[in-house]
Amino acid sequence: MPGTAATDGDFATSNAPGNHNPFAAGVGLPCMDASLVIALLALSTGFLAGAAFAFVGVPIPAPPTVAGLLGIVGIYLGFKAVEFFGVGYDLLGALGL
């Protein structure tokens, strides 16, 4: 439809009126999925936050070791595995919350 925003298929190439996508004009990153752009922005934000914590000399609010980081990744993977297999128990529902 003319005048509508870009869809996922033409995220980086649409020049439709009203599309304020900075990648559409050929400036910035080449054709990338929106979720990849969000992940890269999140990584950049985390990097800058970590640098700011180090600059002012305060400990980071995250595990300072690789083992701690892997523990967080394990929690995430376990959560996704339970979601994928469709198993689980509604604890909040059982408690009436």
VEXTI-895580 format. One record per atom (N, C-alpha, C, CB): z, x, y. Coordinates in steps of 0.05 Angstrom, whole numbers, padded with zeros to 5 digits, always signed. Atoms other than C-alpha are relative to their C-alpha. Glycine has a CB too. Layout:
VEXTI-895580
ZXY...
***
This chain:
VEXTI-895580
+00000+00017-00024+00000+00000+00000+00000+00017+00025+00024-00019+00000+00000-00015-00025-00017+00028+00069+00026-00003+00015-00024-00007+00017-00023+00001-00017+00042+00045+00112+00027+00000-00015-00001-00024+00017-00025-00001+00015+00093+00050+00056+00007+00029-00006-00002-00016-00026-00010-00027+00006+00135+00110+00038-00012+00010-00026+00031+00001-00001+00010-00012+00024+00114+00158-00016+00016-00008-00025-00001+00031+00002-00014+00005+00025+00130+00144-00088+00004+00027-00014-00016-00020-00019-00006-00025+00014+00154+00195-00139-00026+00015-00007+00015-00006-00025+00025-00013+00009+00082+00208-00161-00014+00016+00022-00019-00021-00010+00013-00015-00022+00059+00230-00092+00020+00010+00020-00021-00018+00014-00022-00008-00017+00125+00256-00065-00008+00022+00020+00023+00010-00017+00006-00023-00017+00097+00320-00036-00028-00002+00013+00002+00025-00015+00028+00000-00010+00026+00298-00019-00006-00024+00018-00019+00001-00022+00007+00024-00015+00030+00231+00016+00001+00005+00030+00019-00023-00008+00001-00001-00029+00010+00227+00089+00000-00028+00011-00024+00016+00010-00001+00028-00009+00022+00152+00094+00015-00003+00026+00012-00018-00022-00014+00004-00025+00042+00127+00163+00029-00008-00006-00014-00022+00017-00029+00006+00004+00118+00123+00168+00013+00018-00020+00003-00028-00008-00012-00018+00019+00128+00176+00115+00010+00025+00015-00020+00008-00022-00012-00023-00014+00176+00227+00144+00008+00022-00019+00025-00009+00016-00005-00021+00020+00173+00273+00084-00009+00027+00012-00014-00007-00026+00008-00026-00011+00174+00345+00110-00020+00015-00018+00024+00017+00005+00018-00014+00019+00135+00367+00048-00029-00011+00002+00010-00001-00028+00026+00013+00000+00077+00319+00061-00020+00014+00018+00003-00029+00010+00019-00013-00018+00047+00359+00118-00007+00028-00010+00013+00003+00028+00006-00026+00011+00041+00420+00073+00019+00022+00009-00028+00008+00008-00020-00018-00009+00102+00452+00103+00023+00000-00020+00010-00007+00029-00023-00001+00018+00159+00476+00059-00008+00005-00028+00015-00026+00002+00004-00005+00028+00161+00474-00016-00024-00014-00011+00025-00008-00016+00023+00014+00012+00101+00457-00059+00010-00024-00015-00015+00019-00020-00006+00025+00014+00100+00393-00100+00024+00004-00018-00024-00010-00015-00024-00002+00016+00170+00385-00128+00011-00028-00004+00021+00019+00013-00014+00025+00005+00208+00328-00160+00024-00002+00018+00008-00002-00030-00022+00005-00018+00260+00297-00115+00027+00010-00012+00002-00029+00008-00025-00008+00012+00316+00311-00165+00003+00031+00000+00002-00010-00029-00001-00029-00001+00298+00385-00166+00007+00009+00029-00027+00013-00008-00006-00006-00027+00300+00387-00090+00030-00005+00005-00017-00016+00020-00028+00006-00004+00369+00354-00091+00017+00021-00014+00006-00029-00011-00016-00020+00015+00394+00403-00144+00000+00027+00015-00012+00004-00028+00002-00025-00016+00369+00462-00102+00017-00002+00026-00029+00007+00007-00017+00004-00023+00402+00433-00040+00030+00002-00007-00006-00026+00014-00028-00001+00008+00467+00424-00078+00009+00029-00007+00004-00018-00025-00006-00028+00006+00464+00496-00104+00003+00016+00026-00022+00012-00018-00002-00014-00025+00451+00521-00034+00026-00007+00016-00025-00006+00018-00024+00009-00014+00508+00480-00005+00024+00013-00013+00002-00030+00000-00022-00013+00014+00555+00506-00059+00002+00030+00006-00002-00004-00030+00001-00029-00006+00533+00577-00046+00012+00005+00028-00029+00011-00002-00010-00004-00028+00546+00570+00029+00030-00006+00002-00016-00018+00019-00029+00006+00000+00614+00537+00016+00016+00023-00012+00005-00027-00015-00014-00022+00013+00634+00593-00031+00001+00025+00019-00013+00008-00026+00001-00023-00019+00612+00645+00020+00020-00005+00023-00028+00004+00011-00018+00006-00022+00652+00609+00074+00029+00004-00009-00004-00029+00010-00027-00004+00011+00715+00609+00030+00006+00030-00001+00003-00013-00028-00004-00028+00002+00706+00683+00017+00003+00013+00027-00022+00014-00016+00000-00011-00027+00693+00698+00090+00027-00004+00014-00022-00013+00017-00026+00005-00013+00759+00666+00113+00023+00008-00018+00002-00030+00007-00021-00012+00017+00797+00696+00054+00017-00020-00014+00016+00017+00016-00016+00020+00016+00820+00633+00017-00013-00003-00027+00001-00027+00015+00011+00002+00027+00812+00621-00057-00018-00025-00002+00023-00003-00021+00019+00022+00003+00755+00576-00079+00013-00022-00017-00026+00010-00014-00011+00023+00015+00772+00506-00105-00015-00005-00026+00000-00025+00017+00014+00002+00025+00738+00521-00171+00010+00023-00018-00031+00003+00004-00009-00022+00017+00751+00565-00232-00012+00026+00008-00008-00006-00030+00010-00025-00009+00745+00637-00211-00013+00018-00022+00021+00016+00014+00010-00016+00022+00721+00661-00279-00023-00015-00014+00022+00006-00021+00022+00012+00014+00660+00648-00322+00011-00019-00022-00018+00022-00014-00012+00017+00020+00705+00618-00376+00007-00027+00012+00025+00013-00013-00007+00025-00013+00730+00566-00327-00025-00016+00007+00015+00005+00025+00025+00013-00006+00659+00550-00305-00012-00012-00025-00020+00020+00013+00011+00011+00026+00637+00542-00378+00016-00024-00010+00000+00022-00021-00017+00024+00007+00696+00494-00388-00010-00024+00015+00029+00006+00007+00011+00023-00015+00668+00450-00333-00027-00009-00011-00003+00008+00030+00026+00007+00012+00598+00453-00363+00005-00014-00027-00017+00026-00005-00007+00013+00026+00629+00435-00431+00009-00029+00004+00021+00015-00014-00009+00027-00006+00663+00374-00400-00024-00018+00006+00020+00000+00024+00024+00015-00008+00597+00351-00370-00017-00006-00025-00016+00016+00020+00017+00004+00024+00559+00362-00436+00013-00020-00019-00005+00026-00014-00014+00019+00017+00612+00324-00475-00003-00028+00010+00030+00008-00002+00003+00026-00012+00609+00266-00427-00028-00011-00005+00005+00001+00030+00027+00008+00004+00533+00264-00432-00006-00006-00030-00020+00022+00010+00004+00005+00029+00535+00268-00509+00011-00028-00008+00014+00022-00016-00011+00026+00007+00581+00207-00513-00017-00022+00012+00029-00002+00011+00019+00020-00012+00535+00169-00465-00025-00002-00017-00007+00009+00029+00025+00000+00015+00474+00189-00505+00002-00015-00027-00009+00029-00006-00004+00013+00026+00502+00166-00572+00011-00028+00002+00018+00017-00017-00009+00027-00004+00530+00103-00542+00027-00007-00012-00020-00019-00010-00027+00004+00011+00600+00112-00569+00020+00002+00023+00006+00020-00023-00021-00003-00020+00664+00106-00530+00019-00023-00002-00012+00002+00027-00021+00020-00001+00724+00064-00514+00006-00006+00029+00026+00009-00015-00005+00008-00027+00735+00025-00450+00030-00001+00006-00012-00028+00007-00029-00002-00004+00805+00050-00433+00009-00016+00024+00007+00030+00004-00008+00016-00024+00807+00018-00364-00001-00029-00006-00019+00007+00023+00001+00029+00008+00786-00049-00394+00023-00007-00018-00026-00006-00014-00023+00005+00017+00840-00043-00447+00026-00001+00015+00001+00022-00022-00025+00000-00016+00892-00029-00394-00001-00022+00021+00003+00027+00015+00002+00023-00019+00867-00089-00353-00005+00009+00029+00026-00016-00001+00005-00009-00027+00845-00047-00294-00029-00003+00007+00007+00030+00002
***
